[in-house]
Amino acid sequence: MKRIHLIRHSKSDWETEFKSDHERPLSERGKKNARSLRKYLEKIEFKTDLFLVSDSKRTIDTFKILTKNRNLSLETKTTENLYESDSEDILITIRSLNRKFEDVTLLGHNPSIEEIANRLIRGSEDSSFSESMFLKFPTSGFLSIQVKAESWEELGKLPGKIIRFWIP
């Protein structure tokens, strides 16, 4: 059994000057929503084996708020593979994970978080579905999916079950 948790970064600030999209910071609302998500994760006593975080400023800042005074994972990796990626890129990343991990969390961006959520729930290699299960995966949104799989290579081939879906 494999479990994957998807988190979209908190709301970003479009008003503050930034050099590139990669450097865009969180807005005050985003910081508040990240704190709300942190409280929810504390309430459910959330732990994960591996936390993969996009290397953008807003995802790293979201992660810092979520993990303030608390370690949520056995291992954490910041990766460029979750920035400007599509669901196929993310699926490649997931399928390459070590079998020792049973529970993995991805902190990334839309539209890729929404796309990979749809693929993991439907369990289809076909990424051309015209309708998403989500109107738009919300910022600070948290989704847990469980898949009856022995290895990460099977994800996206078998349908997943939604365990939790939380929005601020």
N, CA, C and O of each residue as an XYZ file, in Angstrom:
672
protein
N       0.845     -1.180      0.000
C       0.000      0.000      0.000
C       0.889      1.242      0.000
O       1.797      1.364      0.823
N       0.626      2.152     -0.919
C       1.370      3.408     -0.985
C       0.397      4.557     -0.728
O      -0.763      4.526     -1.137
N       0.908      5.557     -0.046
C       0.100      6.741      0.236
C       0.875      7.966     -0.224
O       2.059      8.120      0.072
N       0.180      8.837     -0.956
C       0.813     10.067     -1.437
C      -0.056     11.252     -1.041
O      -1.280     11.217     -1.170
N       0.594     12.291     -0.563
C      -0.094     13.509     -0.137
C       0.351     14.631     -1.067
O       1.539     14.783     -1.349
N      -0.601     15.403     -1.532
C      -0.311     16.516     -2.434
C      -0.703     17.820     -1.756
O      -1.803     17.947     -1.219
N       0.201     18.779     -1.787
C      -0.060     20.106     -1.231
C       0.304     21.132     -2.289
O       1.389     21.084     -2.869
N      -0.607     22.056     -2.535
C      -0.273     23.186     -3.396
C       0.232     24.304     -2.492
O      -0.328     24.546     -1.422
N       1.287     24.981     -2.922
C       1.848     26.082     -2.125
C       0.755     27.072     -1.735
O      -0.300     27.129     -2.368
N       1.014     27.837     -0.706
C       0.058     28.849     -0.253
C       0.018     30.022     -1.225
O       0.876     30.158     -2.098
N      -0.988     30.857     -1.055
C      -1.233     32.000     -1.951
C       0.005     32.887     -2.053
O       0.611     33.261     -1.050
N       0.357     33.207     -3.281
C       1.546     34.043     -3.498
C       1.173     35.514     -3.623
O       0.015     35.871     -3.836
N       2.172     36.338     -3.485
C       2.020     37.799     -3.495
C       2.380     38.342     -4.874
O       3.528     38.260     -5.311
N       1.381     38.895     -5.545
C       1.608     39.490     -6.872
C       1.907     40.981     -6.773
O       2.296     41.601     -7.763
N       1.728     41.560     -5.588
C       1.919     43.001     -5.402
C       3.379     43.366     -5.153
O       3.863     44.389     -5.637
N       4.073     42.526     -4.396
C       5.477     42.776     -4.084
C       6.319     42.534     -5.326
O       6.057     41.610     -6.097
N       7.326     43.368     -5.511
C       8.202     43.210     -6.664
C       9.061     41.956     -6.502
O       9.600     41.695     -5.426
N       9.181     41.189     -7.580
C      10.023     39.999     -7.563
C      10.728     39.880     -8.906
O      10.214     40.344     -9.924
N      11.902     39.259     -8.909
C      12.730     39.164    -10.114
C      12.176     38.177    -11.128
O      12.219     38.424    -12.333
N      11.659     37.065    -10.641
C      11.137     36.028    -11.528
C      10.010     35.296    -10.814
O       9.844     35.429     -9.602
N       9.243     34.528    -11.564
C       8.170     33.736    -10.976
C       8.720     32.809     -9.892
O       8.065     32.577     -8.876
N       9.893     32.294    -10.107
C      10.545     31.387     -9.170
C      10.778     32.049     -7.809
O      10.805     31.368     -6.784
N      10.946     33.375     -7.799
C      11.243     34.126     -6.573
C      10.007     34.762     -5.931
O      10.134     35.482     -4.940
N       8.814     34.509     -6.481
C       7.604     35.147     -5.955
C       7.327     34.691     -4.522
O       7.300     33.490     -4.252
N       7.118     35.650     -3.591
C       6.906     35.303     -2.175
C       5.440     34.974     -1.872
O       4.575     35.065     -2.743
N       5.187     34.597     -0.637
C       3.823     34.375     -0.168
C       3.168     35.703      0.190
O       3.835     36.643      0.622
N       1.858     35.765      0.004
C       1.092     36.928      0.459
C       0.777     36.740      1.945
O       1.009     35.668      2.503
N       0.254     37.776      2.570
C      -0.143     37.657      3.978
C      -1.235     36.600      4.130
O      -1.221     35.814      5.077
N      -2.180     36.589      3.189
C      -3.234     35.568      3.211
C      -2.626     34.170      3.064
O      -3.064     33.224      3.719
N      -1.625     34.049      2.208
C      -0.948     32.771      2.019
C      -0.284     32.287      3.296
O      -0.358     31.106      3.635
N       0.364     33.201      4.001
C       1.008     32.838      5.276
C      -0.036     32.379      6.297
O       0.172     31.410      7.028
N      -1.162     33.098      6.329
C      -2.242     32.746      7.255
C      -2.796     31.359      6.920
O      -3.016     30.544      7.816
N      -3.021     31.092      5.629
C      -3.551     29.791      5.218
C      -2.560     28.663      5.490
O      -2.961     27.553      5.842
N      -1.276     28.939      5.329
C      -0.255     27.929      5.637
C      -0.273     27.603      7.129
O      -0.109     26.446      7.516
N      -0.470     28.614      7.958
C      -0.573     28.370      9.406
C      -1.819     27.528      9.718
O      -1.785     26.665     10.596
N      -2.913     27.783      8.999
C      -4.133     26.977      9.182
C      -3.887     25.527      8.783
O      -4.338     24.603      9.460
N      -3.167     25.336      7.680
C      -2.832     23.974      7.254
C      -1.923     23.305      8.291
O      -2.087     22.124      8.593
N      -0.967     24.061      8.831
C      -0.098     23.505      9.870
C      -0.934     23.011     11.055
O      -0.682     21.926     11.577
N      -1.924     23.799     11.480
C      -2.788     23.402     12.599
C      -3.561     22.129     12.261
O      -3.720     21.248     13.106
N      -4.040     22.040     11.018
C      -4.759     20.838     10.595
C      -3.832     19.619     10.630
O      -4.216     18.556     11.119
N      -2.620     19.776     10.114
C      -1.664     18.667     10.104
C      -1.310     18.231     11.528
O      -1.123     17.043     11.789
N      -1.222     19.190     12.438
C      -0.982     18.858     13.846
C      -2.163     18.072     14.411
O      -1.980     17.095     15.138
N      -3.368     18.506     14.073
C      -4.584     17.865     14.573
C      -4.668     16.400     14.141
O      -5.068     15.541     14.926
N      -4.294     16.120     12.906
C      -4.371     14.737     12.416
C      -3.074     13.961     12.688
O      -2.928     12.814     12.265
N      -2.139     14.601     13.397
C      -0.843     13.999     13.733
C      -0.134     13.491     12.479
O       0.337     12.355     12.424
N      -0.073     14.361     11.482
C       0.492     14.025     10.175
C       1.989     13.761     10.241
O       2.750     14.528     10.831
N       2.389     12.662      9.623
C       3.803     12.300      9.442
C       3.932     11.686      8.056
O       2.996     11.060      7.559
N       5.079     11.862      7.442
C       5.343     11.278      6.136
C       6.786     10.776      6.107
O       7.643     11.277      6.835
N       7.041      9.787      5.263
C       8.407      9.263      5.155
C       9.316     10.233      4.412
O      10.464     10.453      4.798
N       8.783     10.806      3.340
C       9.572     11.687      2.479
C       8.738     12.892      2.087
O       7.579     12.754      1.696
N       9.331     14.078      2.193
C       8.680     15.330      1.798
C       9.484     15.897      0.637
O      10.636     16.293      0.815
N       8.883     15.939     -0.557
C       9.519     16.536     -1.733
C       8.940     17.924     -1.934
O       7.725     18.085     -2.049
N       9.808     18.928     -1.975
C       9.388     20.325     -2.032
C       9.977     20.982     -3.274
O      11.179     20.885     -3.519
N       9.135     21.650     -4.056
C       9.623     22.425     -5.196
C      10.612     23.464     -4.689
O      10.501     23.946     -3.562
N      11.579     23.803     -5.532
C      12.628     24.742     -5.098
C      12.261     26.214     -5.260
O      13.136     27.072     -5.139
N      10.994     26.532     -5.531
C      10.608     27.948     -5.631
C      10.483     28.561     -4.235
O      10.295     27.850     -3.248
N      10.589     29.874     -4.167
C      10.516     30.588     -2.881
C       9.187     30.323     -2.173
O       9.174     30.056     -0.971
N       8.070     30.395     -2.900
C       6.759     30.256     -2.255
C       6.507     28.846     -1.715
O       5.817     28.688     -0.708
N       7.060     27.820     -2.372
C       6.888     26.468     -1.838
C       7.800     26.244     -0.632
O       7.394     25.620      0.348
N       9.006     26.743     -0.703
C       9.929     26.615      0.438
C       9.388     27.383      1.641
O       9.456     26.898      2.771
N       8.849     28.583      1.402
C       8.272     29.364      2.504
C       7.042     28.667      3.091
O       6.846     28.677      4.307
N       6.220     28.065      2.237
C       5.071     27.296      2.723
C       5.562     26.146      3.603
O       5.032     25.917      4.689
N       6.573     25.430      3.127
C       7.138     24.302      3.881
C       7.664     24.754      5.245
O       7.448     24.078      6.251
N       8.350     25.890      5.276
C       8.891     26.399      6.546
C       7.781     26.685      7.552
O       7.933     26.417      8.744
N       6.669     27.228      7.072
C       5.538     27.500      7.970
C       4.926     26.183      8.452
O       4.606     26.043      9.633
N       4.765     25.223      7.546
C       4.167     23.936      7.915
C       5.000     23.184      8.943
O       4.459     22.473      9.790
N       6.309     23.343      8.868
C       7.199     22.561      9.736
C       7.754     23.357     10.915
O       8.645     22.883     11.621
N       7.235     24.554     11.128
C       7.712     25.366     12.251
C       7.508     24.595     13.561
O       6.398     24.171     13.882
N       8.597     24.426     14.303
C       8.595     23.725     15.597
C       8.168     22.259     15.496
O       7.783     21.655     16.497
N       8.236     21.688     14.294
C       7.767     20.312     14.141
C       8.418     19.655     12.928
O       8.491     20.257     11.857
N       8.880     18.445     13.092
C       9.436     17.679     11.983
C       8.339     16.760     11.447
O       7.835     15.902     12.170
N       7.974     16.942     10.183
C       6.885     16.161      9.604
C       7.352     14.924      8.853
O       6.545     14.052      8.531
N       8.653     14.839      8.570
C       9.111     13.738      7.726
C      10.452     13.179      8.192
O      11.229     13.847      8.874
N      10.691     11.941      7.802
C      11.982     11.314      8.071
C      13.049     11.913      7.172
O      14.215     12.028      7.550
N      12.622     12.296      5.964
C      13.558     12.839      4.979
C      12.864     13.943      4.185
O      11.676     13.842      3.877
N      13.613     15.000      3.856
C      13.090     16.108      3.056
C      14.058     16.399      1.925
O      15.272     16.441      2.125
N      13.502     16.602      0.724
C      14.330     16.963     -0.427
C      13.685     18.130     -1.157
O      12.493     18.107     -1.463
N      14.485     19.147     -1.429
C      14.048     20.252     -2.275
C      14.480     19.899     -3.689
O      15.624     19.507     -3.920
N      13.549     20.041     -4.640
C      13.839     19.607     -6.000
C      13.292     20.562     -7.050
O      12.209     21.126     -6.887
N      14.040     20.737     -8.116
C      13.567     21.544     -9.245
C      12.582     20.749    -10.101
O      11.921     21.321    -10.967
N      12.474     19.431     -9.870
C      11.581     18.580    -10.660
C      10.101     18.887    -10.455
O       9.267     18.445    -11.245
N       9.764     19.631     -9.417
C       8.363     19.974     -9.164
C       8.015     21.385     -9.620
O       6.864     21.806     -9.501
N       8.984     22.114    -10.135
C       8.739     23.482    -10.603
C       8.587     23.451    -12.121
O       9.423     22.881    -12.822
N       7.525     24.062    -12.622
C       7.215     24.087    -14.058
C       7.202     22.684    -14.655
O       7.668     22.468    -15.773
N       6.668     21.748    -13.902
C       6.571     20.373    -14.373
C       5.127     20.076    -14.759
O       4.209     20.812    -14.396
N       4.942     18.994    -15.493
C       3.583     18.544    -15.775
C       3.380     17.206    -15.066
O       4.283     16.711    -14.391
N       2.203     16.629    -15.219
C       1.915     15.397    -14.486
C       2.835     14.253    -14.903
O       3.150     13.385    -14.090
N       3.264     14.246    -16.153
C       4.179     13.195    -16.614
C       5.529     13.308    -15.904
O       6.098     12.303    -15.478
N       6.039     14.544    -15.778
C       7.297     14.765    -15.050
C       7.173     14.295    -13.601
O       8.072     13.644    -13.068
N       6.055     14.633    -12.978
C       5.847     14.258    -11.579
C       5.706     12.743    -11.443
O       6.226     12.148    -10.500
N       5.004     12.127    -12.386
C       4.855     10.675    -12.355
C       6.215      9.981    -12.465
O       6.453      8.977    -11.794
N       7.092     10.502    -13.295
C       8.450      9.955    -13.415
C       9.180     10.072    -12.078
O       9.852      9.137    -11.643
N       9.040     11.235    -11.430
C       9.663     11.440    -10.114
C       9.113     10.446     -9.093
O       9.875      9.833     -8.346
N       7.791     10.288     -9.061
C       7.153      9.369     -8.108
C       7.603      7.928     -8.359
O       7.961      7.206     -7.429
N       7.577      7.528     -9.621
C       7.910      6.137     -9.957
C       9.374      5.793     -9.693
O       9.738      4.619     -9.621
N      10.199      6.806     -9.550
C      11.619      6.547     -9.281
C      11.935      6.501     -7.781
O      13.090      6.316     -7.396
N      10.919      6.667     -6.942
C      11.139      6.671     -5.495
C      11.562      5.300     -4.983
O      11.180      4.266     -5.532
N      12.345      5.317     -3.939
C      12.803      4.099     -3.285
C      11.613      3.367     -2.666
O      10.725      3.988     -2.083
N      11.606      2.058     -2.798
C      10.510      1.231     -2.272
C      10.376      1.326     -0.753
O       9.315      1.029     -0.203
N      11.449      1.740     -0.074
C      11.399      1.812      1.394
C      10.375      2.840      1.862
O       9.870      2.745      2.980
N      10.066      3.820      1.018
C       9.078      4.833      1.383
C       7.670      4.290      1.132
O       7.370      3.792      0.047
N       6.824      4.391      2.137
C       5.420      3.989      2.002
C       4.515      5.207      1.879
O       3.407      5.120      1.349
N       4.994      6.336      2.370
C       4.181      7.535      2.539
C       5.004      8.744      2.098
O       6.015      9.070      2.719
N       4.568      9.409      1.023
C       5.344     10.507      0.440
C       4.450     11.728      0.251
O       3.270     11.605     -0.076
N       5.031     12.911      0.463
C       4.310     14.171      0.287
C       5.011     15.015     -0.761
O       6.236     15.144     -0.756
N       4.213     15.595     -1.669
C       4.727     16.523     -2.676
C       4.143     17.898     -2.404
O       2.932     18.037     -2.230
N       4.994     18.911     -2.367
C       4.570     20.301     -2.199
C       4.963     21.032     -3.470
O       6.144     21.278     -3.716
N       3.961     21.379     -4.281
C       4.253     21.949     -5.587
C       3.256     22.989     -6.048
O       2.719     23.758     -5.251
N       3.015     22.998     -7.359
C       2.304     24.081     -8.043
C       1.166     23.547     -8.910
O       1.149     22.377     -9.293
N       0.231     24.421     -9.206
C      -0.756     24.131    -10.238
C      -0.198     24.593    -11.569
O       0.604     25.527    -11.583
N      -0.571     24.004    -12.671
C      -1.598     22.967    -12.801
C      -1.109     21.551    -12.518
O      -1.913     20.619    -12.518
N       0.175     21.366    -12.278
C       0.704     19.999    -12.158
C       0.164     19.237    -10.949
O      -0.043     18.027    -11.038
N      -0.069     19.910     -9.824
C      -0.617     19.212     -8.649
C      -2.021     18.706     -8.968
O      -2.365     17.574     -8.628
N      -2.823     19.530     -9.613
C      -4.175     19.117     -9.998
C      -4.129     17.972    -11.008
O      -4.887     17.008    -10.896
N      -3.246     18.081    -11.986
C      -3.127     17.042    -13.016
C      -2.701     15.705    -12.415
O      -3.278     14.666    -12.738
N      -1.701     15.727    -11.547
C      -1.231     14.461    -10.974
C      -2.276     13.888    -10.019
O      -2.405     12.669     -9.916
N      -3.017     14.737     -9.324
C      -4.103     14.255     -8.458
C      -5.119     13.478     -9.291
O      -5.526     12.380     -8.910
N      -5.523     14.037    -10.410
C      -6.486     13.364    -11.286
C      -5.950     12.026    -11.789
O      -6.672     11.029    -11.795
N      -4.705     12.002    -12.203
C      -4.118     10.757    -12.726
C      -4.004      9.689    -11.647
O      -4.267      8.513    -11.902
N      -3.611     10.096    -10.440
C      -3.447      9.118     -9.367
C      -4.787      8.575     -8.880
O      -4.882      7.403     -8.516
N      -5.807      9.402     -8.868
C      -7.137      8.958     -8.437
C      -7.766      8.058     -9.499
O      -8.323      7.008     -9.180
N      -7.677      8.468    -10.740
C      -8.289      7.689    -11.826
C      -7.487      6.437    -12.163
O      -8.046      5.441    -12.624
N      -6.182      6.489    -11.935
C      -5.349      5.338    -12.239
C      -5.222      5.080    -13.715
O      -5.281      3.936    -14.165
N      -5.049      6.142    -14.469
C      -4.965      6.008    -15.922
C      -3.696      6.644    -16.441
O      -3.269      7.696    -15.965
N      -3.098      5.992    -17.425
C      -1.920      6.551    -18.094
C      -2.324      7.723    -18.984
O      -1.495      8.562    -19.335
N      -3.598      7.773    -19.343
C      -4.081      8.811    -20.253
C      -4.239     10.121    -19.494
O      -5.109     10.245    -18.631
N      -3.397     11.097    -19.817
C      -3.457     12.390    -19.127
C      -4.308     13.392    -19.892
O      -4.291     14.582    -19.579
N      -5.052     12.928    -20.892
C      -5.813     13.850    -21.739
C      -7.261     14.017    -21.293
O      -8.087     14.504    -22.064
N      -7.582     13.623    -20.064
C      -8.953     13.805    -19.582
C      -9.348     15.263    -19.715
O      -8.594     16.162    -19.342
N     -10.539     15.486    -20.253
C     -10.966     16.868    -20.467
C     -11.503     17.505    -19.195
O     -11.455     18.727    -19.047
N     -12.013     16.697    -18.277
C     -12.589     17.259    -17.062
C     -11.776     16.874    -15.839
O     -11.448     15.708    -15.621
N     -11.464     17.880    -15.057
C     -10.742     17.657    -13.812
C     -11.738     17.327    -12.708
O     -12.890     17.760    -12.754
N     -11.297     16.568    -11.725
C     -12.130     16.292    -10.560
C     -12.195     17.516     -9.644
O     -13.019     17.579     -8.732
N     -11.322     18.479     -9.898
C     -11.249     19.700     -9.100
C     -11.513     20.889    -10.014
O     -11.029     20.916    -11.145
N     -12.271     21.867     -9.541
C     -12.453     23.082    -10.337
C     -11.110     23.766    -10.514
O     -10.774     24.230    -11.603
N     -10.357     23.824     -9.448
C      -8.988     24.323     -9.439
C      -8.424     23.897     -8.091
O      -8.981     24.240     -7.048
N      -7.327     23.156     -8.107
C      -6.756     22.704     -6.837
C      -6.344     23.948     -6.060
O      -5.499     24.712     -6.527
N      -6.925     24.166     -4.885
C      -6.723     25.431     -4.171
C      -5.340     25.584     -3.544
O      -4.697     24.601     -3.176
N      -4.897     26.831     -3.430
C      -3.657     27.097     -2.707
C      -3.851     26.634     -1.265
O      -4.943     26.754     -0.710
N      -2.807     26.115     -0.676
C      -2.817     25.523      0.670
C      -3.708     24.286      0.761
O      -3.986     23.805      1.860
N      -4.154     23.774     -0.374
C      -4.966     22.561     -0.373
C      -4.121     21.342     -0.044
O      -2.942     21.278     -0.392
N      -4.731     20.379      0.628
C      -4.057     19.153      1.061
C      -4.916     17.961      0.656
O      -6.090     17.884      1.017
N      -4.327     17.035     -0.092
C      -5.040     15.856     -0.576
C      -4.209     14.615     -0.286
O      -3.023     14.571     -0.610
N      -4.825     13.606      0.324
C      -4.161     12.322      0.571
C      -4.825     11.256     -0.288
O      -6.049     11.123     -0.310
N      -3.988     10.497     -0.997
C      -4.465      9.433     -1.880
C      -3.759      8.140     -1.481
O      -2.547      8.119     -1.264
N      -4.531      7.074     -1.389
C      -3.969      5.762     -1.081
C      -4.143      4.865     -2.299
O      -5.209      4.835     -2.913
N      -3.083      4.134     -2.644
C      -3.117      3.246     -3.805
C      -2.672      1.854     -3.361
O      -1.656      1.706     -2.682
N      -3.439      0.840     -3.748
C      -3.074     -0.544     -3.428
C      -1.972     -0.984     -4.378
O      -2.208     -1.704     -5.348
N      -0.776     -0.537     -4.077
C       0.386     -0.823     -4.911
C       1.530     -1.284     -4.025
O       1.658     -0.844     -2.882
N       2.345     -2.156     -4.546
C       3.527     -2.632     -3.836
C       4.722     -1.719     -4.073
O       5.587     -1.568     -3.211
N       4.755     -1.113     -5.257
C       5.888     -0.256     -5.606
C       5.380      1.054     -6.194
O       4.243      1.146     -6.658
N       6.236      2.054     -6.167
C       5.882      3.366     -6.719
C       5.717      3.308     -8.235
O       5.031      4.151     -8.813
N       6.336      2.326     -8.882
C       6.226      2.190    -10.336
C       4.785      1.955    -10.783
O       4.438      2.228    -11.932
N       3.948      1.449     -9.881
C       2.553      1.141    -10.211
C       1.635      2.361    -10.143
O       0.515      2.321    -10.653
N       2.098      3.439     -9.519
C       1.227      4.605     -9.385
C       0.895      5.199    -10.743
O       1.751      5.292    -11.623
N      -0.350      5.595    -10.897
C      -0.836      6.111    -12.168
C      -1.410      5.018    -13.048
O      -2.019      5.304    -14.079
N      -1.219      3.760    -12.647
C      -1.770      2.624    -13.397
C      -2.970      2.022    -12.673
O      -3.874      1.470    -13.298
N      -2.964      2.137    -11.351
C      -4.039      1.624    -10.506
C      -4.814      2.797     -9.928
O      -4.217      3.825     -9.607
N      -6.138      2.671     -9.785
C      -6.902      3.787     -9.216
C      -6.570      4.003     -7.743
O      -6.325      3.053     -6.999
N      -6.568      5.256     -7.344
C      -6.299      5.614     -5.964
C      -7.572      6.005     -5.241
O      -8.575      6.357     -5.862
N      -7.520      5.938     -3.929
C      -8.663      6.289     -3.089
C      -8.341      7.574     -2.334
O      -7.281      7.690     -1.718
N      -9.254      8.531     -2.384
C      -9.075      9.777     -1.634
C      -9.294      9.471     -0.152
O     -10.348      8.975      0.248
N      -8.280      9.776      0.645
C      -8.353      9.556      2.092
C      -8.742     10.847      2.806
O      -9.560     10.838      3.725
N      -8.150     11.952      2.374
C      -8.435     13.268      2.964
C      -8.347     14.331      1.883
O      -7.528     14.247      0.968
N      -9.207     15.330      2.009
C      -9.085     16.525      1.175
C      -9.448     17.700      2.060
O     -10.571     17.793      2.556
N      -8.490     18.599      2.257
C      -8.675     19.739      3.148
C      -8.310     21.021      2.409
O      -7.311     21.078      1.692
N      -9.134     22.046      2.595
C      -8.819     23.373      2.053
C      -9.029     24.407      3.155
O      -9.863     24.219      4.040
N      -8.261     25.507      3.096
C      -8.400     26.527      4.150
C      -9.722     27.282      4.054
O      -9.987     28.168      4.866
